[in-house]
């Protein structure tokens, strides 16, 4: 895997994560629309992993 370093301001990443989180509604995760449920669940998991990674690198 090719590794490149990219510097992104932490505030910009936090803003992006907050926008993603605000697009997820609890009722979507277990809702009747299977496609939206999968999208919401997947996005939530990605956000959690991104937050964990940020915490490791900026702790």
ChimeraX attribute file (.defattr): number of C-alpha atoms within 10 A of each C-alpha:
attribute: neighborCount
match mode: 1-to-1
recipient: residues
	/A:1	3
	/A:2	3
	/A:3	5
	/A:4	5
	/A:5	5
	/A:6	6
	/A:7	5
	/A:8	8
	/A:9	8
	/A:10	11
	/A:11	9
	/A:12	10
	/A:13	14
	/A:14	13
	/A:15	11
	/A:16	13
	/A:17	18
	/A:18	12
	/A:19	11
	/A:20	15
	/A:21	14
	/A:22	9
	/A:23	13
	/A:24	17
	/A:25	14
	/A:26	11
	/A:27	12
	/A:28	18
	/A:29	20
	/A:30	14
	/A:31	14
	/A:32	10
	/A:33	11
	/A:34	12
	/A:35	11
	/A:36	17
	/A:37	19
	/A:38	15
	/A:39	13
	/A:40	23
	/A:41	17
	/A:42	13
	/A:43	17
	/A:44	18
	/A:45	11
	/A:46	14
	/A:47	17
	/A:48	13
	/A:49	12
	/A:50	14
	/A:51	15
	/A:52	12
	/A:53	12
	/A:54	14
	/A:55	10
	/A:56	9
	/A:57	8
	/A:58	8
	/A:59	6
